[in-house]
């Protein structure tokens, strides 16, 4: 075999290997927009809760306060300040907060199933607060995860709407 043929075969083989490697590492996308579904393209099938402007604003303030509290609890746990984390959990996420929110809002405007999810959220927060004094993240984090699951369950089921 001539040197030229060997060089051509080696060159073609190298190109083939490079092509296979490049195509394997490249991001695979459908040829058209068909088949690409993102959450933004899915219909919102959550149950609407119809509230007046003032009640809606109040409810949104409570939800924002819950989110800020979650962040503050994470920060306290990162600093190993279990007492602060417990206090935040009890005061801002537990049944104390539920009673406070119900006094400020109109519970009759919320479906009974919403109340069940809210009660599960507050119960999970109470369980989290109960394990905080152990200072044991292996016990605390699963309970913290249960609080987050309760938050997500409600937000997956309901959305606010103007009445």
CORTADA-V407847 format. One record per run of one state. SS is the DSSP state (2 for helix, 1 for strand, 0 for the rest). FROM is the first residue (numbers start at 1). TO is the last residue. If there is no record, write none. Layout:
BEGIN
ss;from;to
SS;FROM;TO
SS;FROM;TO
END
This chain:
BEGIN
ss;from;to
0;1;2
2;3;25
0;26;38
2;39;41
0;42;46
1;47;51
0;52;52
2;53;78
0;79;81
2;82;92
0;93;94
2;95;104
0;105;106
2;107;109
0;110;111
2;112;132
0;133;136
2;137;157
1;158;162
0;163;163
END
